[in-house]
Each structure stands twice: as C-alpha cells, then as structure tokens.
Amino acid sequence: METVKDWVEAGAWIGRQQAFAIIGSKCSAAQAAALKEIRESRSYEQLGLTWEQFVLQYVGVGRERADALIRQYGEFGEAYFRLSQIARISPETFRQVAPTVENDTVEIDGEKFLLTMASAVKIRGAIKKMRDQLKQAKEAAELRQPLALTDLRNRQDALIEEARRLSYYYPPNSNRNELIGLTVYAINKWKALAHDLQS
C-alpha cells in the first residue's frame, strides 16, 4: 500500500485530478485509512493547504464527506467499505448488519453472502428488503406515538386553511351549503370532545 507521502506526492503531480480514484462514491478502506493518516499528521500543510482545500483539490470531495469517511472507518473498519463497494448502504443500515459481517461474508435475514461482486445482486436485494423493513418499523413506531399538541394544532390550521381555499371556488351567490355543513359538523365534533374532556 502506498504511504501518505506517496498519496500527497501523487496529488501534487496530477494537480486537481482525484488522487484517490473514485473516493467520493466508492471509497476503499485503504483510502479512508490514508485520509485519516493525512488529516492526523497534517501532511496537507506541506502543500500550503488547509484540510478543506486539500480534500477538495486532491481528493475531489468536500470536507464534510472526507470527515464522514474517516468517522465511518473509525466506527466500522474495513467491513463497511468492503460492503459499500458492493452495495449502497447507509451507516444506519450497516449498524444493523455489522454483527453478522465476518471475514469475507455478511449474513442478512438468515442468509450468508460472500462479499464479492458475484454476490452483489443478492446482497443489494437483501439490503433493500432490510431497509424497507426498518422503514416500515419506524413508520409503525411513529404512528404509535401520540401527536404533540402543537402538531395537532398545525394540522387543524392546515385543514381549516384548505377549507378556506376551497371556498374561493364557490361564487358568492352560489350554494355553499355542503361546505357550511362540513364546517358545522367539525364544530359539533370539537364541542363534543371539549364536553368529554371537561367531564
């Protein structure tokens, strides 16, 4: 593996070209480790650059992306980068599968897959299924959570405003009885609720 000095010198030779291949989208663990070492050793200062300038000019990503890659490397190690080169996976999703990543395999939904491009389609499908399940579980949990009163008030205000906008479609001398009936119905429902709450 090239040293940090090699990375920096390569970047200096090719100017604004991306020194770390396609690091922005398909970063390897070795590249993330090199980034970490460069940041910690402050080697970029030898080029007269700040960290932000260095990653933008020589790595082709913004500071936030570079820092995120370093954090992910620190938290997940090589396994995350190996898997992310095969399938798009967020750190949140990876945390769910991390305990099942072992050497050259990952276990998802009870099935083991080799971390190779030959398994890419199956791994992507398994990750998508897992992501969908996590999303459904999150949505179900949110539905179980009672709304805060401010959220309820905002929804009520939005509904009233929607009814007001609807009333603009009725000319002043037209029959607005249906909309008036809906308004009276809503008022009576709120009055009944207020009565129940006061009982």
Residue frames as qw, qx, qy, qz and C-alpha x, y, z in Angstrom:
[[0.000, 0.888, 0.460, 0.000, 0.00, 0.00, 0.00],
 [0.363, 0.599, -0.051, 0.712, 1.23, 3.47, -0.81],
 [0.378, -0.335, -0.486, 0.713, 2.32, 5.70, 2.04],
 [0.033, 0.871, 0.361, -0.331, 0.77, 9.03, 2.93],
 [0.193, -0.611, 0.353, 0.682, 3.78, 10.70, 1.30],
 [0.248, 0.086, 0.805, 0.532, 3.04, 8.81, -1.92],
 [0.136, 0.725, 0.676, 0.000, -0.60, 9.91, -1.85],
 [0.067, -0.872, -0.097, 0.475, 0.32, 13.57, -1.34],
 [0.230, -0.447, 0.554, 0.663, 3.05, 13.48, -3.97],
 [0.259, 0.325, 0.825, 0.383, 0.74, 11.81, -6.45],
 [0.079, 0.847, 0.501, -0.157, -1.84, 14.52, -5.80],
 [0.156, -0.770, 0.169, 0.595, 0.77, 17.21, -6.30],
 [0.292, -0.167, 0.716, 0.613, 1.87, 15.70, -9.63],
 [0.129, 0.427, 0.796, 0.410, -1.59, 15.49, -11.12],
 [0.094, -0.189, -0.025, -0.977, -2.87, 18.83, -9.85],
 [0.530, -0.062, 0.240, -0.811, -6.62, 18.90, -9.49],
 [0.646, 0.033, -0.692, -0.322, -7.18, 15.29, -10.57],
 [0.794, -0.478, 0.106, -0.360, -8.62, 12.96, -7.99],
 [0.122, 0.596, -0.780, 0.145, -5.70, 11.29, -6.29],
 [0.366, -0.139, 0.852, -0.347, -7.70, 8.57, -4.60],
 [0.034, 0.223, 0.902, 0.367, -9.54, 7.07, -7.58],
 [0.319, -0.504, -0.440, -0.671, -13.31, 7.50, -7.15],
 [0.224, -0.038, -0.737, 0.636, -13.18, 8.14, -3.42],
 [0.354, -0.062, 0.130, -0.924, -16.38, 10.20, -3.35],
 [0.794, -0.019, -0.130, -0.594, -18.61, 7.25, -4.24],
 [0.968, -0.003, -0.249, 0.002, -16.56, 4.04, -3.95],
 [0.061, -0.787, 0.538, -0.296, -14.00, 4.63, -1.24],
 [0.806, 0.014, -0.577, 0.134, -11.89, 1.69, -0.09],
 [0.701, -0.686, -0.138, 0.138, -10.82, 1.09, 3.49],
 [0.705, -0.067, 0.057, 0.703, -7.20, 1.76, 2.47],
 [0.185, 0.553, 0.205, 0.786, -8.18, 5.14, 1.04],
 [0.472, -0.797, -0.208, -0.315, -10.17, 6.05, 4.16],
 [0.793, -0.465, -0.073, 0.386, -7.20, 5.00, 6.31],
 [0.546, 0.200, 0.114, 0.806, -4.88, 7.16, 4.19],
 [0.101, -0.734, -0.227, -0.632, -7.22, 10.12, 4.57],
 [0.673, -0.718, -0.176, -0.014, -7.28, 9.61, 8.33],
 [0.768, -0.238, 0.009, 0.595, -3.49, 9.49, 8.46],
 [0.344, 0.444, 0.179, 0.808, -3.13, 12.61, 6.30],
 [0.302, -0.800, -0.214, -0.473, -5.56, 14.54, 8.47],
 [0.748, -0.644, -0.099, 0.129, -3.95, 13.44, 11.74],
 [0.722, -0.155, 0.106, 0.665, -0.38, 14.03, 10.55],
 [0.121, 0.897, 0.100, -0.413, -1.39, 17.32, 8.86],
 [0.601, -0.065, 0.527, 0.597, 0.69, 16.33, 5.82],
 [0.345, 0.758, 0.478, 0.280, -1.50, 18.51, 3.64],
 [0.190, -0.944, -0.011, 0.271, 0.12, 21.58, 5.22],
 [0.557, -0.309, 0.482, 0.602, 3.32, 20.73, 3.28],
 [0.343, 0.455, 0.597, 0.565, 1.38, 21.77, 0.18],
 [0.026, -0.013, -0.098, 0.995, 0.39, 25.05, 1.82],
 [0.434, -0.333, -0.541, -0.639, -3.25, 23.97, 2.05],
 [0.511, -0.234, 0.501, -0.658, -5.87, 23.66, 4.74],
 [0.349, 0.062, 0.932, -0.076, -7.58, 20.30, 5.24],
 [0.519, 0.618, 0.431, -0.404, -10.69, 21.61, 3.48],
 [0.363, 0.753, -0.357, -0.416, -8.65, 22.84, 0.48],
 [0.114, -0.396, 0.896, 0.164, -6.66, 19.60, 0.31],
 [0.445, 0.219, 0.860, -0.118, -9.64, 17.25, 0.18],
 [0.509, 0.724, 0.237, -0.401, -11.39, 19.42, -2.36],
 [0.301, 0.774, -0.448, -0.331, -8.38, 19.77, -4.67],
 [0.121, 0.468, -0.870, -0.095, -6.71, 16.37, -4.34],
 [0.254, 0.095, 0.939, -0.211, -9.45, 14.03, -3.25],
 [0.192, -0.196, -0.612, -0.742, -12.38, 15.57, -5.08],
 [0.399, -0.612, -0.679, -0.070, -14.77, 15.69, -2.13],
 [0.202, -0.789, 0.059, -0.577, -15.82, 18.33, 0.38],
 [0.020, 0.430, -0.712, 0.555, -14.55, 18.43, 3.94],
 [0.692, -0.167, 0.355, -0.606, -17.80, 17.03, 5.39],
 [0.931, 0.220, -0.208, -0.205, -17.65, 13.98, 3.10],
 [0.529, 0.459, -0.632, 0.332, -13.98, 13.36, 3.89],
 [0.226, -0.370, 0.630, -0.644, -14.61, 13.68, 7.63],
 [0.844, -0.037, 0.150, -0.514, -17.61, 11.33, 7.34],
 [0.841, 0.322, -0.434, -0.004, -15.45, 8.71, 5.57],
 [0.257, 0.432, -0.694, 0.516, -12.88, 8.93, 8.35],
 [0.524, -0.247, 0.463, -0.671, -15.60, 8.59, 11.02],
 [0.922, 0.111, -0.080, -0.363, -17.07, 5.58, 9.24],
 [0.670, 0.387, -0.597, 0.210, -13.65, 3.97, 9.02],
 [0.028, -0.389, 0.666, -0.636, -13.11, 4.59, 12.73],
 [0.660, -0.117, 0.368, -0.644, -16.52, 3.20, 13.71],
 [0.924, 0.196, 0.108, -0.311, -16.91, 0.30, 11.27],
 [0.512, -0.429, 0.672, 0.320, -13.44, -0.55, 10.00],
 [0.006, -0.263, 0.746, 0.611, -12.80, -2.29, 6.69],
 [0.239, 0.338, 0.910, -0.017, -16.05, -4.28, 6.61],
 [0.277, 0.741, 0.351, -0.502, -18.21, -1.21, 5.92],
 [0.175, 0.673, -0.406, -0.593, -16.10, -0.15, 2.94],
 [0.119, -0.110, 0.939, 0.303, -15.96, -3.65, 1.50],
 [0.253, 0.512, 0.808, -0.145, -19.72, -3.94, 1.68],
 [0.225, 0.788, 0.174, -0.546, -20.35, -0.40, 0.40],
 [0.031, 0.469, -0.638, -0.610, -18.26, -1.17, -2.71],
 [0.071, 0.167, 0.956, 0.229, -20.71, -3.97, -3.49],
 [0.131, -0.685, -0.675, -0.239, -23.97, -2.32, -2.46],
 [0.047, -0.538, 0.093, -0.837, -25.07, 1.14, -1.42],
 [0.596, -0.497, -0.615, 0.142, -25.55, 1.00, 2.32],
 [0.152, -0.825, 0.098, -0.535, -26.02, 3.77, 4.85],
 [0.145, 0.355, -0.742, 0.550, -24.21, 3.78, 8.19],
 [0.600, -0.164, 0.364, -0.694, -27.60, 3.31, 9.91],
 [0.925, 0.149, -0.169, -0.305, -28.35, 0.17, 7.88],
 [0.585, 0.418, -0.649, 0.248, -24.81, -1.12, 8.31],
 [0.234, -0.399, 0.638, -0.616, -25.16, -0.90, 12.09],
 [0.847, -0.042, 0.182, -0.497, -27.95, -3.46, 11.77],
 [0.945, 0.268, -0.189, -0.018, -25.81, -5.95, 9.82],
 [0.127, 0.769, -0.573, 0.255, -22.41, -5.19, 11.40],
 [0.592, -0.416, 0.641, -0.257, -22.61, -8.03, 13.95],
 [0.897, 0.207, 0.382, -0.082, -23.15, -10.51, 11.09],
 [0.548, 0.772, -0.322, 0.021, -20.18, -9.37, 8.98],
 [0.770, -0.470, 0.412, 0.125, -17.43, -11.94, 9.34],
 [0.514, -0.259, 0.606, 0.548, -14.22, -12.04, 7.29],
 [0.008, 0.099, -0.611, -0.785, -15.47, -12.40, 3.70],
 [0.166, -0.449, -0.828, -0.291, -19.19, -12.89, 4.40],
 [0.268, -0.094, 0.264, -0.922, -22.25, -11.00, 5.57],
 [0.048, -0.351, -0.935, 0.027, -25.42, -12.57, 6.92],
 [0.297, 0.020, 0.014, -0.955, -28.66, -10.81, 6.10],
 [0.756, -0.008, 0.014, -0.654, -32.07, -12.18, 7.02],
 [0.846, -0.197, 0.475, -0.138, -30.57, -15.56, 7.87],
 [0.871, 0.444, 0.114, 0.176, -28.69, -15.96, 4.59],
 [0.512, -0.601, 0.308, 0.531, -24.90, -15.72, 4.23],
 [0.623, 0.777, 0.061, 0.066, -23.37, -13.94, 1.24],
 [0.725, -0.087, 0.100, 0.675, -19.76, -13.72, 0.10],
 [0.012, -0.869, -0.030, 0.493, -18.50, -10.15, -0.08],
 [0.398, -0.105, 0.625, 0.663, -17.77, -10.38, -3.81],
 [0.313, 0.290, -0.243, -0.871, -19.17, -8.74, -6.92],
 [0.282, -0.079, -0.895, -0.336, -20.65, -12.12, -7.89],
 [0.197, -0.479, -0.806, 0.288, -22.98, -11.80, -4.87],
 [0.035, -0.047, -0.058, 0.997, -23.71, -8.11, -5.48],
 [0.412, -0.270, -0.467, -0.734, -27.24, -8.52, -6.85],
 [0.616, -0.418, -0.668, 0.008, -28.31, -10.81, -3.99],
 [0.397, -0.260, -0.433, 0.767, -26.69, -8.56, -1.37],
 [0.099, -0.086, -0.110, -0.985, -28.36, -5.46, -2.82],
 [0.528, -0.359, -0.570, -0.517, -31.72, -7.22, -2.79],
 [0.603, -0.394, -0.628, 0.294, -31.27, -8.37, 0.81],
 [0.255, -0.159, -0.265, 0.916, -30.19, -4.88, 1.92],
 [0.266, -0.219, -0.302, -0.889, -33.17, -3.28, 0.14],
 [0.603, -0.424, -0.638, -0.223, -35.52, -5.73, 1.86],
 [0.529, -0.343, -0.515, 0.581, -33.90, -4.98, 5.22],
 [0.089, 0.003, -0.033, 0.996, -34.07, -1.22, 4.59],
 [0.417, -0.343, -0.463, -0.703, -37.77, -1.50, 3.72],
 [0.628, -0.443, -0.634, 0.081, -38.44, -3.47, 6.91],
 [0.394, -0.236, -0.360, 0.813, -36.60, -0.87, 9.01],
 [0.113, -0.147, -0.181, -0.966, -38.59, 1.92, 7.32],
 [0.543, -0.418, -0.573, -0.450, -41.89, 0.13, 7.98],
 [0.594, -0.400, -0.580, 0.388, -40.94, -0.46, 11.62],
 [0.230, -0.101, -0.174, 0.952, -40.00, 3.21, 12.02],
 [0.296, -0.257, -0.339, -0.856, -43.27, 4.36, 10.44],
 [0.610, -0.443, -0.639, -0.153, -45.26, 1.99, 12.65],
 [0.491, -0.318, -0.477, 0.656, -43.47, 3.32, 15.75],
 [0.026, 0.036, 0.021, 0.999, -44.25, 6.89, 14.69],
 [0.452, -0.376, -0.516, -0.623, -47.94, 6.00, 14.26],
 [0.620, -0.447, -0.620, 0.176, -47.97, 4.63, 17.81],
 [0.330, -0.125, -0.300, 0.886, -46.52, 7.88, 19.14],
 [0.053, 0.827, 0.533, -0.170, -49.24, 10.35, 20.21],
 [0.367, 0.642, 0.153, 0.656, -49.05, 13.67, 18.39],
 [0.276, -0.232, -0.349, 0.865, -47.82, 16.68, 20.30],
 [0.158, 0.760, 0.517, -0.361, -50.48, 19.36, 20.76],
 [0.039, 0.666, -0.263, -0.697, -48.55, 21.77, 18.53],
 [0.084, -0.080, 0.855, 0.505, -48.56, 19.18, 15.73],
 [0.127, 0.545, 0.827, -0.051, -52.30, 18.69, 16.19],
 [0.083, 0.788, 0.217, -0.570, -52.88, 22.45, 16.13],
 [0.022, -0.476, 0.540, 0.693, -50.80, 22.79, 12.95],
 [0.099, 0.174, 0.920, 0.337, -52.79, 20.02, 11.26],
 [0.112, 0.701, 0.648, -0.276, -56.06, 21.63, 12.31],
 [0.040, 0.735, -0.066, -0.674, -54.92, 25.04, 11.00],
 [0.066, -0.250, 0.747, 0.613, -53.83, 23.46, 7.70],
 [0.122, 0.405, 0.898, 0.121, -57.22, 21.75, 7.35],
 [0.098, 0.790, 0.414, -0.441, -59.11, 24.99, 8.03],
 [0.006, -0.618, 0.353, 0.703, -56.92, 26.84, 5.54],
 [0.118, 0.013, 0.881, 0.459, -57.58, 24.13, 2.94],
 [0.124, 0.634, 0.758, -0.093, -61.35, 24.52, 3.51],
 [0.036, 0.785, 0.095, -0.611, -60.99, 28.31, 3.16],
 [0.055, -0.377, 0.631, 0.676, -59.13, 27.88, -0.17],
 [0.138, 0.303, 0.914, 0.232, -61.89, 25.54, -1.32],
 [0.125, 0.735, 0.535, -0.397, -64.48, 28.22, -0.53],
 [0.001, 0.574, -0.268, -0.774, -62.85, 30.55, -3.09],
 [0.071, 0.026, 0.845, 0.530, -64.06, 28.23, -5.85],
 [0.045, 0.643, 0.763, -0.047, -67.67, 28.98, -4.90],
 [0.061, 0.471, 0.185, 0.860, -69.01, 32.29, -6.27],
 [0.097, -0.072, 0.509, -0.852, -70.56, 34.49, -3.52],
 [0.632, 0.047, 0.090, -0.768, -74.15, 33.80, -4.65],
 [0.576, 0.138, -0.771, -0.234, -73.63, 30.03, -5.17],
 [0.846, -0.433, -0.135, -0.280, -74.90, 27.22, -2.97],
 [0.228, 0.552, -0.705, 0.383, -72.22, 26.74, -0.28],
 [0.785, -0.410, 0.076, -0.459, -74.42, 24.51, 1.88],
 [0.945, 0.037, -0.293, 0.138, -72.13, 21.47, 1.57],
 [0.473, 0.373, -0.420, 0.679, -69.09, 23.38, 2.81],
 [0.356, -0.507, 0.246, -0.745, -71.14, 25.08, 5.55],
 [0.915, -0.259, -0.125, -0.283, -72.47, 21.66, 6.59],
 [0.816, 0.155, -0.392, 0.395, -68.92, 20.30, 6.84],
 [0.140, 0.476, -0.370, 0.786, -67.88, 23.29, 8.96],
 [0.625, -0.443, 0.126, -0.630, -70.84, 22.87, 11.34],
 [0.957, -0.082, -0.276, -0.029, -70.14, 19.13, 11.55],
 [0.618, 0.280, -0.444, 0.586, -66.49, 19.81, 12.55],
 [0.167, -0.493, 0.305, -0.798, -67.54, 22.42, 15.14],
 [0.816, -0.350, -0.026, -0.459, -70.01, 19.98, 16.70],
 [0.901, 0.051, -0.368, 0.223, -67.34, 17.27, 16.86],
 [0.360, 0.365, -0.433, 0.741, -64.92, 19.64, 18.63],
 [0.451, -0.470, 0.172, -0.739, -67.68, 20.75, 21.03],
 [0.932, -0.226, -0.196, -0.204, -68.43, 17.10, 21.85],
 [0.750, 0.175, -0.422, 0.478, -64.73, 16.46, 22.50],
 [0.034, 0.460, -0.345, 0.817, -64.48, 19.56, 24.71],
 [0.712, -0.416, 0.014, -0.566, -67.53, 18.33, 26.69],
 [0.946, -0.080, -0.305, 0.072, -65.95, 14.86, 27.12],
 [0.551, 0.314, -0.418, 0.651, -62.66, 16.37, 28.28],
 [0.197, -0.461, 0.275, -0.820, -64.43, 18.56, 30.86],
 [0.819, -0.345, -0.259, -0.379, -66.47, 15.65, 32.27]]
